[in-house]
Amino acid sequence: MGSSNVSHSLIHELLSQIDIVDIVSHYITLKRSGRNFVALCPFHSEKTPSFVVSQEKQIFKCFGCGVGGNAITFVQKYENLSFWEAVKRVSEIARVELPKEFFKRGELSKGIEESGLKAAKFFNKKLTAVKEYLFSRGIDEETANEFLLGYAPSGYVGELKIPKEEAQKLGLVNSRGGEFFRNRLMIPIFSHSGNVVGFAGRALSDNQSPKYINTPETEIFKKSSILYGFYQSKEEIVKKREVVIVEGYFDVISLHKIGVKNVVAPMGTSLTEKHASFLKRYSQSPILIFDGDSAGTKAAIRSAGLFFKFGCEPRVVQLPKGEDPDSMARKQPEKVLELLSSPKTFIDWAVGTVKTSDNQVELLKQVVLSISELKTINPFLFKEYFSVLSAEFGVDEAWLKVQIPRKSIPDNEEKEPIPHSERAFLRALFEGWEIPVEVSPNIFVSSKVSKLYSIVSQLDERNPTVLQSEYPELSPFISEILLSEFTEGDLKEGIRKVLEKEFERRLKRIRDFVEKRRLKRAILELKKGNFEVITQLQTT
């Protein structure tokens, strides 16, 4: 349950004090359309708006990708936050003060956050031990403090006095209690909301191996989701609606030092689909600036493909061979700023890169594979790119298309059918219609309806927006029910059909002749649309 650690009544109170239109408008541009507001969905690529926000019902729903929910679930998904972090963020945007008793977070989670910051500050105070190393990398004290860089001396566990379980979660000790980061430069990893959730340790001498070690993945530290530097860069990214993507920690730090404050890097791994999906919400045309070698070129092509999948058109900055963003920022900061001011479109960069490559055919195949993601997302751009490649390299478009491997098509399970009557029945429940007879969840065709009914039927207050926070997996379905058009006749018919099925279920189980006759009469009356007979059967 999304809010199991947060007071149910206070979630209701927060949602009653805010306007979802104000919250969503903080991130994307909404346009009024009748009673609702619409926009291009920030969670998938589309040309025609299918993202709907209802001010009246205080919910959102995308009829393209299916995502939906309330203001809290929107912020949670948009900013990639935990439920608790999203609650806090919504209150900040709406300027609603949260009472102290609002938060009932698990003590371990709270302890890890506090211990992470405590450890980072402790290591930062030992910074003088690595002053010479940082100087050699062009990092001054101000920049080091901005990223809370530090040093892990031998014996740090004893000095920190952090509970063993929390120290293990942060990767500060191994399973045997040994100091994991001893005698290394410490780079704290901040979550996107600003909590220290892990560390990276950089070797300070050639005999230390490996060069980098990281906190193992935990429930709060996931490499595929977190981007290094996002917390420090967030304000500038939102302001510029532009993001610069590099490959390493020091690339981020060095670019920040020369004034590039909208830069991020994956966590010591390749960029992932989750990263691309997340960044797409902040920039439709991200800038890739990777190492100026063959590995950097391949990484740029691959990363571009991830962004194409989400309808973005990435741009690329090409660095001289042997250079990376960190080294260039230290040696030629003006040159880096100049390159970043006029990045190339991916296709222009790709053409130039392939032409100067020693292995043109292989690299061209990689480019084709990268842009193949556009085939369904943006067929016009896909065709344009193929025409450019065909003209520039004198190859037939048919040959280019052959280079795209045929994806195996999974056996797509047909979407679970949800009868209109069952949807209408749920809507009636949400609108406060009384159902005088208890219904078995087993009579519904849809497992979603069955689960949602089981939950709703146990509640005194059926507030759907609060339910969306309590049960995020059902949030899109709840939005769909609330935004669907139903007449009063639809709602009555929905109740009638559900009750009819319930009575038929009971009829099969009852042996008593009198009771059977009463149920058969009730079913006949329901078929005629007579609901008065139901009150006579409440105890049946």
Secondary structure as a PSIPRED ss2 file (coil, helix, strand):
# PSIPRED VFORMAT (PSIPRED V4.0)

   1 M C   1.000  0.000  0.000
   2 G C   1.000  0.000  0.000
   3 S C   1.000  0.000  0.000
   4 S C   1.000  0.000  0.000
   5 N C   1.000  0.000  0.000
   6 V E   0.000  0.000  1.000
   7 S C   1.000  0.000  0.000
   8 H H   0.000  1.000  0.000
   9 S H   0.000  1.000  0.000
  10 L H   0.000  1.000  0.000
  11 I H   0.000  1.000  0.000
  12 H H   0.000  1.000  0.000
  13 E H   0.000  1.000  0.000
  14 L H   0.000  1.000  0.000
  15 L H   0.000  1.000  0.000
  16 S H   0.000  1.000  0.000
  17 Q H   0.000  1.000  0.000
  18 I C   1.000  0.000  0.000
  19 D C   1.000  0.000  0.000
  20 I H   0.000  1.000  0.000
  21 V H   0.000  1.000  0.000
  22 D H   0.000  1.000  0.000
  23 I H   0.000  1.000  0.000
  24 V H   0.000  1.000  0.000
  25 S H   0.000  1.000  0.000
  26 H C   1.000  0.000  0.000
  27 Y C   1.000  0.000  0.000
  28 I C   1.000  0.000  0.000
  29 T C   1.000  0.000  0.000
  30 L C   1.000  0.000  0.000
  31 K E   0.000  0.000  1.000
  32 R E   0.000  0.000  1.000
  33 S E   0.000  0.000  1.000
  34 G C   1.000  0.000  0.000
  35 R C   1.000  0.000  0.000
  36 N E   0.000  0.000  1.000
  37 F E   0.000  0.000  1.000
  38 V E   0.000  0.000  1.000
  39 A E   0.000  0.000  1.000
  40 L C   1.000  0.000  0.000
  41 C C   1.000  0.000  0.000
  42 P C   1.000  0.000  0.000
  43 F C   1.000  0.000  0.000
  44 H C   1.000  0.000  0.000
  45 S C   1.000  0.000  0.000
  46 E C   1.000  0.000  0.000
  47 K C   1.000  0.000  0.000
  48 T C   1.000  0.000  0.000
  49 P C   1.000  0.000  0.000
  50 S C   1.000  0.000  0.000
  51 F E   0.000  0.000  1.000
  52 V E   0.000  0.000  1.000
  53 V E   0.000  0.000  1.000
  54 S E   0.000  0.000  1.000
  55 Q C   1.000  0.000  0.000
  56 E C   1.000  0.000  0.000
  57 K C   1.000  0.000  0.000
  58 Q C   1.000  0.000  0.000
  59 I E   0.000  0.000  1.000
  60 F E   0.000  0.000  1.000
  61 K E   0.000  0.000  1.000
  62 C E   0.000  0.000  1.000
  63 F C   1.000  0.000  0.000
  64 G C   1.000  0.000  0.000
  65 C C   1.000  0.000  0.000
  66 G C   1.000  0.000  0.000
  67 V C   1.000  0.000  0.000
  68 G E   0.000  0.000  1.000
  69 G E   0.000  0.000  1.000
  70 N C   1.000  0.000  0.000
  71 A H   0.000  1.000  0.000
  72 I H   0.000  1.000  0.000
  73 T H   0.000  1.000  0.000
  74 F H   0.000  1.000  0.000
  75 V H   0.000  1.000  0.000
  76 Q H   0.000  1.000  0.000
  77 K H   0.000  1.000  0.000
  78 Y H   0.000  1.000  0.000
  79 E C   1.000  0.000  0.000
  80 N C   1.000  0.000  0.000
  81 L C   1.000  0.000  0.000
  82 S C   1.000  0.000  0.000
  83 F H   0.000  1.000  0.000
  84 W H   0.000  1.000  0.000
  85 E H   0.000  1.000  0.000
  86 A H   0.000  1.000  0.000
  87 V H   0.000  1.000  0.000
  88 K H   0.000  1.000  0.000
  89 R H   0.000  1.000  0.000
  90 V H   0.000  1.000  0.000
  91 S H   0.000  1.000  0.000
  92 E H   0.000  1.000  0.000
  93 I H   0.000  1.000  0.000
  94 A H   0.000  1.000  0.000
  95 R C   1.000  0.000  0.000
  96 V C   1.000  0.000  0.000
  97 E C   1.000  0.000  0.000
  98 L C   1.000  0.000  0.000
  99 P C   1.000  0.000  0.000
 100 K H   0.000  1.000  0.000
 101 E H   0.000  1.000  0.000
 102 F H   0.000  1.000  0.000
 103 F E   0.000  0.000  1.000
 104 K C   1.000  0.000  0.000
 105 R C   1.000  0.000  0.000
 106 G C   1.000  0.000  0.000
 107 E H   0.000  1.000  0.000
 108 L H   0.000  1.000  0.000
 109 S H   0.000  1.000  0.000
 110 K H   0.000  1.000  0.000
 111 G H   0.000  1.000  0.000
 112 I H   0.000  1.000  0.000
 113 E H   0.000  1.000  0.000
 114 E H   0.000  1.000  0.000
 115 S H   0.000  1.000  0.000
 116 G H   0.000  1.000  0.000
 117 L H   0.000  1.000  0.000
 118 K H   0.000  1.000  0.000
 119 A H   0.000  1.000  0.000
 120 A H   0.000  1.000  0.000
 121 K H   0.000  1.000  0.000
 122 F H   0.000  1.000  0.000
 123 F H   0.000  1.000  0.000
 124 N H   0.000  1.000  0.000
 125 K H   0.000  1.000  0.000
 126 K C   1.000  0.000  0.000
 127 L H   0.000  1.000  0.000
 128 T H   0.000  1.000  0.000
 129 A H   0.000  1.000  0.000
 130 V H   0.000  1.000  0.000
 131 K H   0.000  1.000  0.000
 132 E H   0.000  1.000  0.000
 133 Y H   0.000  1.000  0.000
 134 L H   0.000  1.000  0.000
 135 F H   0.000  1.000  0.000
 136 S H   0.000  1.000  0.000
 137 R C   1.000  0.000  0.000
 138 G C   1.000  0.000  0.000
 139 I C   1.000  0.000  0.000
 140 D C   1.000  0.000  0.000
 141 E H   0.000  1.000  0.000
 142 E H   0.000  1.000  0.000
 143 T H   0.000  1.000  0.000
 144 A H   0.000  1.000  0.000
 145 N H   0.000  1.000  0.000
 146 E H   0.000  1.000  0.000
 147 F C   1.000  0.000  0.000
 148 L C   1.000  0.000  0.000
 149 L C   1.000  0.000  0.000
 150 G E   0.000  0.000  1.000
 151 Y E   0.000  0.000  1.000
 152 A E   0.000  0.000  1.000
 153 P C   1.000  0.000  0.000
 154 S C   1.000  0.000  0.000
 155 G C   1.000  0.000  0.000
 156 Y H   0.000  1.000  0.000
 157 V H   0.000  1.000  0.000
 158 G H   0.000  1.000  0.000
 159 E H   0.000  1.000  0.000
 160 L H   0.000  1.000  0.000
 161 K C   1.000  0.000  0.000
 162 I C   1.000  0.000  0.000
 163 P C   1.000  0.000  0.000
 164 K H   0.000  1.000  0.000
 165 E H   0.000  1.000  0.000
 166 E H   0.000  1.000  0.000
 167 A H   0.000  1.000  0.000
 168 Q H   0.000  1.000  0.000
 169 K H   0.000  1.000  0.000
 170 L C   1.000  0.000  0.000
 171 G C   1.000  0.000  0.000
 172 L C   1.000  0.000  0.000
 173 V E   0.000  0.000  1.000
 174 N C   1.000  0.000  0.000
 175 S C   1.000  0.000  0.000
 176 R C   1.000  0.000  0.000
 177 G C   1.000  0.000  0.000
 178 G C   1.000  0.000  0.000
 179 E E   0.000  0.000  1.000
 180 F C   1.000  0.000  0.000
 181 F C   1.000  0.000  0.000
 182 R C   1.000  0.000  0.000
 183 N C   1.000  0.000  0.000
 184 R E   0.000  0.000  1.000
 185 L E   0.000  0.000  1.000
 186 M E   0.000  0.000  1.000
 187 I E   0.000  0.000  1.000
 188 P E   0.000  0.000  1.000
 189 I E   0.000  0.000  1.000
 190 F E   0.000  0.000  1.000
 191 S C   1.000  0.000  0.000
 192 H C   1.000  0.000  0.000
 193 S C   1.000  0.000  0.000
 194 G C   1.000  0.000  0.000
 195 N C   1.000  0.000  0.000
 196 V E   0.000  0.000  1.000
 197 V E   0.000  0.000  1.000
 198 G E   0.000  0.000  1.000
 199 F E   0.000  0.000  1.000
 200 A E   0.000  0.000  1.000
 201 G E   0.000  0.000  1.000
 202 R E   0.000  0.000  1.000
 203 A C   1.000  0.000  0.000
 204 L C   1.000  0.000  0.000
 205 S C   1.000  0.000  0.000
 206 D C   1.000  0.000  0.000
 207 N C   1.000  0.000  0.000
 208 Q C   1.000  0.000  0.000
 209 S C   1.000  0.000  0.000
 210 P C   1.000  0.000  0.000
 211 K C   1.000  0.000  0.000
 212 Y E   0.000  0.000  1.000
 213 I E   0.000  0.000  1.000
 214 N E   0.000  0.000  1.000
 215 T C   1.000  0.000  0.000
 216 P C   1.000  0.000  0.000
 217 E C   1.000  0.000  0.000
 218 T C   1.000  0.000  0.000
 219 E C   1.000  0.000  0.000
 220 I C   1.000  0.000  0.000
 221 F C   1.000  0.000  0.000
 222 K C   1.000  0.000  0.000
 223 K C   1.000  0.000  0.000
 224 S C   1.000  0.000  0.000
 225 S C   1.000  0.000  0.000
 226 I C   1.000  0.000  0.000
 227 L E   0.000  0.000  1.000
 228 Y E   0.000  0.000  1.000
 229 G C   1.000  0.000  0.000
 230 F H   0.000  1.000  0.000
 231 Y H   0.000  1.000  0.000
 232 Q H   0.000  1.000  0.000
 233 S H   0.000  1.000  0.000
 234 K H   0.000  1.000  0.000
 235 E H   0.000  1.000  0.000
 236 E H   0.000  1.000  0.000
 237 I H   0.000  1.000  0.000
 238 V H   0.000  1.000  0.000
 239 K H   0.000  1.000  0.000
 240 K H   0.000  1.000  0.000
 241 R C   1.000  0.000  0.000
 242 E C   1.000  0.000  0.000
 243 V C   1.000  0.000  0.000
 244 V E   0.000  0.000  1.000
 245 I E   0.000  0.000  1.000
 246 V C   1.000  0.000  0.000
 247 E C   1.000  0.000  0.000
 248 G C   1.000  0.000  0.000
 249 Y H   0.000  1.000  0.000
 250 F H   0.000  1.000  0.000
 251 D H   0.000  1.000  0.000
 252 V H   0.000  1.000  0.000
 253 I H   0.000  1.000  0.000
 254 S H   0.000  1.000  0.000
 255 L H   0.000  1.000  0.000
 256 H H   0.000  1.000  0.000
 257 K H   0.000  1.000  0.000
 258 I C   1.000  0.000  0.000
 259 G C   1.000  0.000  0.000
 260 V C   1.000  0.000  0.000
 261 K C   1.000  0.000  0.000
 262 N C   1.000  0.000  0.000
 263 V E   0.000  0.000  1.000
 264 V E   0.000  0.000  1.000
 265 A E   0.000  0.000  1.000
 266 P E   0.000  0.000  1.000
 267 M C   1.000  0.000  0.000
 268 G C   1.000  0.000  0.000
 269 T C   1.000  0.000  0.000
 270 S C   1.000  0.000  0.000
 271 L C   1.000  0.000  0.000
 272 T C   1.000  0.000  0.000
 273 E H   0.000  1.000  0.000
 274 K H   0.000  1.000  0.000
 275 H H   0.000  1.000  0.000
 276 A H   0.000  1.000  0.000
 277 S H   0.000  1.000  0.000
 278 F H   0.000  1.000  0.000
 279 L H   0.000  1.000  0.000
 280 K C   1.000  0.000  0.000
 281 R C   1.000  0.000  0.000
 282 Y C   1.000  0.000  0.000
 283 S C   1.000  0.000  0.000
 284 Q C   1.000  0.000  0.000
 285 S C   1.000  0.000  0.000
 286 P C   1.000  0.000  0.000
 287 I E   0.000  0.000  1.000
 288 L E   0.000  0.000  1.000
 289 I C   1.000  0.000  0.000
 290 F C   1.000  0.000  0.000
 291 D C   1.000  0.000  0.000
 292 G C   1.000  0.000  0.000
 293 D C   1.000  0.000  0.000
 294 S H   0.000  1.000  0.000
 295 A H   0.000  1.000  0.000
 296 G H   0.000  1.000  0.000
 297 T H   0.000  1.000  0.000
 298 K H   0.000  1.000  0.000
 299 A H   0.000  1.000  0.000
 300 A H   0.000  1.000  0.000
 301 I H   0.000  1.000  0.000
 302 R H   0.000  1.000  0.000
 303 S H   0.000  1.000  0.000
 304 A H   0.000  1.000  0.000
 305 G H   0.000  1.000  0.000
 306 L H   0.000  1.000  0.000
 307 F H   0.000  1.000  0.000
 308 F H   0.000  1.000  0.000
 309 K C   1.000  0.000  0.000
 310 F C   1.000  0.000  0.000
 311 G C   1.000  0.000  0.000
 312 C C   1.000  0.000  0.000
 313 E C   1.000  0.000  0.000
 314 P C   1.000  0.000  0.000
 315 R E   0.000  0.000  1.000
 316 V E   0.000  0.000  1.000
 317 V C   1.000  0.000  0.000
 318 Q C   1.000  0.000  0.000
 319 L C   1.000  0.000  0.000
 320 P C   1.000  0.000  0.000
 321 K C   1.000  0.000  0.000
 322 G C   1.000  0.000  0.000
 323 E C   1.000  0.000  0.000
 324 D C   1.000  0.000  0.000
 325 P H   0.000  1.000  0.000
 326 D H   0.000  1.000  0.000
 327 S H   0.000  1.000  0.000
 328 M H   0.000  1.000  0.000
 329 A H   0.000  1.000  0.000
 330 R H   0.000  1.000  0.000
 331 K H   0.000  1.000  0.000
 332 Q C   1.000  0.000  0.000
 333 P H   0.000  1.000  0.000
 334 E H   0.000  1.000  0.000
 335 K H   0.000  1.000  0.000
 336 V H   0.000  1.000  0.000
 337 L H   0.000  1.000  0.000
 338 E H   0.000  1.000  0.000
 339 L H   0.000  1.000  0.000
 340 L H   0.000  1.000  0.000
 341 S H   0.000  1.000  0.000
 342 S C   1.000  0.000  0.000
 343 P C   1.000  0.000  0.000
 344 K E   0.000  0.000  1.000
 345 T E   0.000  0.000  1.000
 346 F H   0.000  1.000  0.000
 347 I H   0.000  1.000  0.000
 348 D H   0.000  1.000  0.000
 349 W H   0.000  1.000  0.000
 350 A H   0.000  1.000  0.000
 351 V H   0.000  1.000  0.000
 352 G H   0.000  1.000  0.000
 353 T H   0.000  1.000  0.000
 354 V H   0.000  1.000  0.000
 355 K H   0.000  1.000  0.000
 356 T C   1.000  0.000  0.000
 357 S C   1.000  0.000  0.000
 358 D C   1.000  0.000  0.000
 359 N C   1.000  0.000  0.000
 360 Q H   0.000  1.000  0.000
 361 V H   0.000  1.000  0.000
 362 E H   0.000  1.000  0.000
 363 L H   0.000  1.000  0.000
 364 L H   0.000  1.000  0.000
 365 K H   0.000  1.000  0.000
 366 Q H   0.000  1.000  0.000
 367 V H   0.000  1.000  0.000
 368 V H   0.000  1.000  0.000
 369 L H   0.000  1.000  0.000
 370 S H   0.000  1.000  0.000
 371 I H   0.000  1.000  0.000
 372 S C   1.000  0.000  0.000
 373 E C   1.000  0.000  0.000
 374 L H   0.000  1.000  0.000
 375 K H   0.000  1.000  0.000
 376 T H   0.000  1.000  0.000
 377 I H   0.000  1.000  0.000
 378 N C   1.000  0.000  0.000
 379 P H   0.000  1.000  0.000
 380 F H   0.000  1.000  0.000
 381 L H   0.000  1.000  0.000
 382 F H   0.000  1.000  0.000
 383 K H   0.000  1.000  0.000
 384 E H   0.000  1.000  0.000
 385 Y H   0.000  1.000  0.000
 386 F H   0.000  1.000  0.000
 387 S H   0.000  1.000  0.000
 388 V H   0.000  1.000  0.000
 389 L H   0.000  1.000  0.000
 390 S H   0.000  1.000  0.000
 391 A H   0.000  1.000  0.000
 392 E H   0.000  1.000  0.000
 393 F H   0.000  1.000  0.000
 394 G C   1.000  0.000  0.000
 395 V C   1.000  0.000  0.000
 396 D C   1.000  0.000  0.000
 397 E H   0.000  1.000  0.000
 398 A H   0.000  1.000  0.000
 399 W H   0.000  1.000  0.000
 400 L H   0.000  1.000  0.000
 401 K H   0.000  1.000  0.000
 402 V H   0.000  1.000  0.000
 403 Q C   1.000  0.000  0.000
 404 I C   1.000  0.000  0.000
 405 P C   1.000  0.000  0.000
 406 R C   1.000  0.000  0.000
 407 K C   1.000  0.000  0.000
 408 S C   1.000  0.000  0.000
 409 I C   1.000  0.000  0.000
 410 P C   1.000  0.000  0.000
 411 D C   1.000  0.000  0.000
 412 N C   1.000  0.000  0.000
 413 E C   1.000  0.000  0.000
 414 E C   1.000  0.000  0.000
 415 K C   1.000  0.000  0.000
 416 E C   1.000  0.000  0.000
 417 P C   1.000  0.000  0.000
 418 I C   1.000  0.000  0.000
 419 P C   1.000  0.000  0.000
 420 H H   0.000  1.000  0.000
 421 S H   0.000  1.000  0.000
 422 E H   0.000  1.000  0.000
 423 R H   0.000  1.000  0.000
 424 A H   0.000  1.000  0.000
 425 F H   0.000  1.000  0.000
 426 L H   0.000  1.000  0.000
 427 R H   0.000  1.000  0.000
 428 A H   0.000  1.000  0.000
 429 L H   0.000  1.000  0.000
 430 F H   0.000  1.000  0.000
 431 E C   1.000  0.000  0.000
 432 G C   1.000  0.000  0.000
 433 W C   1.000  0.000  0.000
 434 E C   1.000  0.000  0.000
 435 I C   1.000  0.000  0.000
 436 P C   1.000  0.000  0.000
 437 V C   1.000  0.000  0.000
 438 E C   1.000  0.000  0.000
 439 V C   1.000  0.000  0.000
 440 S C   1.000  0.000  0.000
 441 P H   0.000  1.000  0.000
 442 N H   0.000  1.000  0.000
 443 I H   0.000  1.000  0.000
 444 F C   1.000  0.000  0.000
 445 V C   1.000  0.000  0.000
 446 S C   1.000  0.000  0.000
 447 S H   0.000  1.000  0.000
 448 K H   0.000  1.000  0.000
 449 V H   0.000  1.000  0.000
 450 S H   0.000  1.000  0.000
 451 K H   0.000  1.000  0.000
 452 L H   0.000  1.000  0.000
 453 Y H   0.000  1.000  0.000
 454 S H   0.000  1.000  0.000
 455 I H   0.000  1.000  0.000
 456 V H   0.000  1.000  0.000
 457 S C   1.000  0.000  0.000
 458 Q C   1.000  0.000  0.000
 459 L C   1.000  0.000  0.000
 460 D C   1.000  0.000  0.000
 461 E C   1.000  0.000  0.000
 462 R C   1.000  0.000  0.000
 463 N C   1.000  0.000  0.000
 464 P H   0.000  1.000  0.000
 465 T H   0.000  1.000  0.000
 466 V H   0.000  1.000  0.000
 467 L H   0.000  1.000  0.000
 468 Q H   0.000  1.000  0.000
 469 S H   0.000  1.000  0.000
 470 E H   0.000  1.000  0.000
 471 Y C   1.000  0.000  0.000
 472 P H   0.000  1.000  0.000
 473 E H   0.000  1.000  0.000
 474 L H   0.000  1.000  0.000
 475 S H   0.000  1.000  0.000
 476 P H   0.000  1.000  0.000
 477 F H   0.000  1.000  0.000
 478 I H   0.000  1.000  0.000
 479 S H   0.000  1.000  0.000
 480 E H   0.000  1.000  0.000
 481 I H   0.000  1.000  0.000
 482 L H   0.000  1.000  0.000
 483 L H   0.000  1.000  0.000
 484 S C   1.000  0.000  0.000
 485 E C   1.000  0.000  0.000
 486 F C   1.000  0.000  0.000
 487 T C   1.000  0.000  0.000
 488 E H   0.000  1.000  0.000
 489 G H   0.000  1.000  0.000
 490 D H   0.000  1.000  0.000
 491 L H   0.000  1.000  0.000
 492 K H   0.000  1.000  0.000
 493 E H   0.000  1.000  0.000
 494 G H   0.000  1.000  0.000
 495 I H   0.000  1.000  0.000
 496 R H   0.000  1.000  0.000
 497 K H   0.000  1.000  0.000
 498 V H   0.000  1.000  0.000
 499 L H   0.000  1.000  0.000
 500 E H   0.000  1.000  0.000
 501 K H   0.000  1.000  0.000
 502 E H   0.000  1.000  0.000
 503 F H   0.000  1.000  0.000
 504 E H   0.000  1.000  0.000
 505 R H   0.000  1.000  0.000
 506 R H   0.000  1.000  0.000
 507 L H   0.000  1.000  0.000
 508 K H   0.000  1.000  0.000
 509 R H   0.000  1.000  0.000
 510 I C   1.000  0.000  0.000
 511 R C   1.000  0.000  0.000
 512 D C   1.000  0.000  0.000
 513 F H   0.000  1.000  0.000
 514 V H   0.000  1.000  0.000
 515 E H   0.000  1.000  0.000
 516 K H   0.000  1.000  0.000
 517 R H   0.000  1.000  0.000
 518 R H   0.000  1.000  0.000
 519 L H   0.000  1.000  0.000
 520 K H   0.000  1.000  0.000
 521 R H   0.000  1.000  0.000
 522 A H   0.000  1.000  0.000
 523 I H   0.000  1.000  0.000
 524 L H   0.000  1.000  0.000
 525 E H   0.000  1.000  0.000
 526 L H   0.000  1.000  0.000
 527 K H   0.000  1.000  0.000
 528 K C   1.000  0.000  0.000
 529 G C   1.000  0.000  0.000
 530 N C   1.000  0.000  0.000
 531 F C   1.000  0.000  0.000
 532 E H   0.000  1.000  0.000
 533 V H   0.000  1.000  0.000
 534 I H   0.000  1.000  0.000
 535 T H   0.000  1.000  0.000
 536 Q H   0.000  1.000  0.000
 537 L H   0.000  1.000  0.000
 538 Q C   1.000  0.000  0.000
 539 T C   1.000  0.000  0.000
 540 T C   1.000  0.000  0.000
